[in-house]
Amino acid sequence: MDILQTSMYTIKTFNRLKSAKLRPNIDLYVHSIYERTINLMLDGQLIALQIADSPVSPISIILPLDETGLDNLKIESKSPVSIDGANLLVGKNSISLDRAYDVYDDTLYEHTFSSSLKDVVWELITASDRDGFSTLVKSQNTPDDIALSYAKKKLTFVESICSAMTSGNSADEPTKSHQLNKLCDSLSDLIGVGTGLTPSGDDFMTGVLSTFKAFPQSFNSRLISSLSNSICSRRNNTNEISNAFIDCALRGQFSKAIIDLYDSVCSDNVQASGIGQETIYNLLDSFLDIGHTSGIDTLTGIFWSMTHLSKI
């Protein structure tokens, strides 16, 4: 079976596994099965077999199938998984990793800082009909939801630290270092907060990490390093599926929707002429396709980071 779309990271992962397949005790198995996705664990790396028209991530393999076609593959938790040359064998199905119609570059490269990005992201957030973490920036009220209320308290605390660090009052180096540590600890406490395959807190932090990768010169270098390390140390606070996406974000690898957002808004041509409404609609659709609130939670992280963290 050929592949409709995948990522450069998935191809590189598979090529690494081909050379390592003779290593003893290599783990290849079916991790979990859902209506639209079958997750495989390939030597510690989660890879997702997804139906056509699914949102594409760094760990995606998009198959030319609908939900019925995926079910007809008869893949079960006990189905064997192996590698045969350029083919990934799952149950009785052979998937050709060297025959993908489209391979997208999942690396988020450094971009020219665009002040209009925050405006575009805000437009996308407010134009959506989803809540999740977006309620934390759209309203000053404390949410009734326990997880959102917890997140609101954490973000309010972090915002107070940001204000203190940017107030212009001179503070000694130990004080600044202590403030930065508290900020990073509080933000990374959001890992695992919320429900779903990718909790809202994880999606929010993925958005934050994307701003660091796109605009490294616009953020405090110690903040980038400390927060990344703090997030990494809390990876076990969430599930394995969400953990895989966090690992990708820490490496600078993101979904096609995020890559397209930065490419669409931050290119020199767009900054000179402005972004068209059709592009806005397309971006909104791509983020709405990512889970129920996951895409909007990610946009919220981008907006919040550019609003508060870029000032430190």
C-alpha positions in Angstrom: 0.0 0.0 0.0 1.3 3.4 -0.9 1.2 6.4 1.4 -0.7 9.7 0.7 1.4 11.8 2.9 3.9 11.6 5.7 6.7 13.7 7.3 10.5 13.8 6.8 10.8 12.8 10.5 8.8 9.6 9.9 10.9 8.7 6.9 14.1 9.3 8.8 12.8 7.2 11.7 11.9 4.3 9.4 15.3 4.5 7.7 17.0 4.3 11.1 14.9 1.3 12.0 15.8 -0.5 8.8 19.5 -0.4 9.7 18.7 -1.4 13.3 16.2 -4.2 12.6 18.7 -7.0 13.3 19.4 -5.6 16.8 18.1 -8.0 19.4 15.0 -7.0 21.5 13.9 -4.2 19.1 10.3 -3.3 20.1 7.8 -3.2 17.2 4.1 -3.5 18.2 0.6 -2.1 17.8 0.3 0.5 20.6 -3.4 1.5 20.4 -6.3 1.5 18.0 -8.9 4.1 17.3 -11.6 4.7 14.6 -9.3 7.0 12.6 -5.9 6.1 13.8 -3.8 3.1 14.6 -0.7 3.9 16.7 2.4 1.8 16.3 5.4 1.8 18.7 8.5 1.4 16.7 11.6 1.0 18.9 10.3 3.7 21.3 8.9 6.0 18.7 5.2 6.3 18.3 4.0 6.4 14.6 0.4 7.0 13.6 -1.4 5.3 10.7 -4.2 7.7 9.8 -7.0 7.8 7.4 -7.1 10.2 4.4 -7.9 13.9 5.2 -6.5 13.5 8.8 -4.4 16.4 10.2 -0.8 15.7 9.5 1.8 15.6 12.2 5.5 14.7 12.4 4.5 11.1 13.3 1.8 10.7 10.7 1.5 8.1 7.9 -1.6 9.1 6.0 -3.1 6.1 4.2 -5.5 6.2 1.1 -8.3 4.8 3.3 -11.5 6.0 5.1 -12.6 4.7 8.5 -14.1 1.5 6.9 -11.0 0.9 4.9 -8.8 1.2 8.1 -11.1 -1.2 9.9 -10.9 -3.6 7.0 -7.1 -3.9 7.5 -8.0 -6.1 10.5 -5.2 -4.8 12.6 -5.5 -5.8 16.3 -3.4 -5.2 19.4 -1.8 -8.6 18.9 -1.1 -8.1 15.2 2.6 -8.6 14.3 4.7 -5.6 13.2 7.9 -5.9 11.3 10.1 -4.3 8.7 10.9 -5.8 5.3 13.2 -3.7 3.2 11.3 -0.5 2.4 8.0 -1.9 3.7 6.4 -1.7 7.1 4.4 -4.9 7.7 1.5 -4.6 10.1 -0.6 -7.7 10.4 -1.2 -8.9 6.8 -0.7 -5.4 5.4 2.4 -4.0 3.7 2.9 -0.2 3.7 5.6 1.2 1.3 7.6 3.9 3.1 9.5 4.7 -0.1 6.3 5.4 -2.1 4.7 8.4 -0.5 2.9 10.9 -2.7 3.9 13.8 -0.5 6.5 14.2 2.3 6.3 17.5 4.2 9.2 19.1 6.0 8.1 19.1 9.7 11.0 21.2 11.0 10.0 24.7 12.0 12.8 26.9 10.9 13.7 30.4 12.2 11.5 33.1 10.7 11.6 36.8 10.6 9.6 38.1 13.6 6.2 39.3 12.5 4.1 41.4 14.8 1.1 40.6 12.7 1.3 36.9 13.6 -0.3 37.6 17.0 -3.1 39.4 15.4 -3.7 36.6 12.9 -3.6 34.0 15.7 -6.1 36.0 17.7 -8.4 36.3 14.7 -8.2 32.5 14.3 -9.0 31.9 18.0 -12.0 34.3 18.2 -13.3 33.0 14.8 -13.5 29.4 16.1 -16.4 28.0 18.1 -14.1 26.0 20.4 -13.3 26.7 24.0 -10.6 24.8 25.8 -7.6 26.9 26.9 -8.8 29.7 24.6 -11.2 30.7 27.4 -8.2 31.6 29.5 -7.3 34.5 27.1 -10.8 35.4 26.0 -12.1 36.0 29.5 -10.7 37.3 32.8 -13.2 35.2 34.7 -12.1 32.0 36.5 -13.6 29.0 34.7 -15.9 26.6 36.5 -14.0 23.6 35.0 -11.4 22.3 37.5 -8.6 21.8 34.9 -9.1 25.2 33.4 -9.4 26.9 36.8 -6.0 25.3 37.7 -4.5 26.5 34.4 -5.9 30.0 34.9 -4.2 30.2 38.3 -0.9 29.0 36.9 -1.0 31.5 34.0 -2.0 34.4 36.2 0.9 33.6 38.5 3.3 33.4 35.5 2.0 36.7 34.1 2.7 38.4 37.4 6.3 37.1 37.3 6.6 38.4 33.7 5.3 41.8 34.8 7.8 41.9 37.6 10.7 40.9 35.3 9.8 43.6 32.7 8.8 46.4 35.1 12.2 48.1 34.7 13.1 47.7 38.3 16.7 46.5 38.6 16.9 43.1 40.3 20.1 41.2 41.2 21.0 38.2 39.2 20.0 35.6 41.8 16.6 37.2 42.0 16.1 37.1 38.2 17.3 33.5 38.2 14.8 32.6 40.9 12.0 34.3 39.1 12.8 32.5 35.9 12.9 29.1 37.6 9.5 29.8 39.2 8.1 30.9 35.8 9.3 27.7 34.1 8.2 25.4 36.9 4.7 26.9 36.9 4.3 26.8 33.1 5.5 23.2 32.8 3.0 22.2 35.5 0.5 22.5 32.7 1.8 19.3 31.1 -0.9 16.7 31.4 -3.6 19.1 32.4 -6.9 18.5 30.7 -8.6 15.5 29.1 -8.2 13.7 25.7 -5.4 12.0 23.8 -3.5 15.3 23.9 -4.5 17.2 27.0 -5.1 21.0 26.5 -2.1 21.9 28.6 0.2 19.9 26.3 -1.2 21.5 23.2 -0.8 24.9 24.8 2.8 24.3 25.6 3.4 23.0 22.1 2.2 26.4 20.8 4.6 28.1 23.2 7.5 26.0 22.1 6.7 26.8 18.4 7.3 30.5 19.1 10.7 29.7 20.6 11.7 27.7 17.5 10.3 30.3 15.0 11.7 33.4 16.8 14.6 32.4 19.0 16.1 35.9 18.8 12.9 37.4 20.3 12.9 35.4 23.5 15.3 35.3 26.4 17.8 32.5 25.7 17.8 31.3 29.3 14.0 31.2 29.3 14.1 29.0 26.1 16.6 26.6 27.7 15.1 26.5 31.2 11.5 26.0 30.0 12.5 23.3 27.5 14.4 21.4 30.2 11.5 21.8 32.6 9.0 20.5 30.1 11.2 17.6 29.3 11.5 16.7 33.0 7.7 16.5 33.2 7.1 14.4 30.1 5.9 11.5 32.3 3.0 13.6 33.6 1.1 12.9 30.4 0.2 9.9 28.2 2.5 8.3 25.7 0.6 9.6 22.7 0.8 13.2 23.8 4.4 12.6 25.0 5.3 11.8 21.4 4.1 15.2 20.2 5.9 17.0 23.1 9.1 15.3 22.1 8.7 16.4 18.5 8.1 20.0 19.6 11.2 20.0 21.8 13.1 18.9 18.7 11.5 21.6 16.6 9.2 19.4 14.7 5.5 20.4 14.3 2.3 19.6 12.5 1.7 20.8 9.0 -0.9 23.3 10.3 1.7 25.0 12.5 4.4 25.0 9.8 1.9 26.5 7.3 0.8 29.2 9.9 4.4 30.5 10.3 5.2 30.2 6.6 1.9 31.9 5.6 2.2 34.9 8.0 5.9 35.5 8.5 7.3 35.4 4.9 8.7 38.7 3.6 6.1 38.9 0.8 3.2 38.4 3.1 4.5 40.9 5.6 4.8 43.5 2.8 1.4 42.9 1.2 -0.7 41.4 4.1 -2.4 38.1 4.5 -5.5 37.3 2.5 -8.8 36.3 3.9 -8.8 33.0 2.0 -5.5 32.1 3.7 -7.1 32.9 7.1 -10.0 30.6 6.3 -7.7 27.8 5.2 -5.6 28.2 8.4 -8.6 28.2 10.6 -9.9 25.0 8.9 -6.6 23.3 9.4 -6.5 24.0 13.1 -10.1 23.1 13.7 -9.4 19.7 12.2 -6.9 19.0 15.0 -9.0 17.3 17.6 -11.9 19.0 19.3 -9.9 21.8 20.9 -6.3 20.7 20.3 -5.7 23.1 17.4 -7.2 26.1 19.2 -5.3 25.2 22.4 -2.1 25.3 20.3 -3.0 28.7 18.8 -3.7 29.9 22.4 -0.2 28.9 23.4 1.3 30.9 20.5 -0.8 34.0 21.3 -0.1 33.8 25.0 3.6 33.3 24.5 3.9 36.3 22.1 1.9 38.4 24.5 3.8 37.7 27.7 7.0 35.7 27.3 8.5 37.8 24.4 8.8 40.8 26.8 11.1 39.2 29.3 
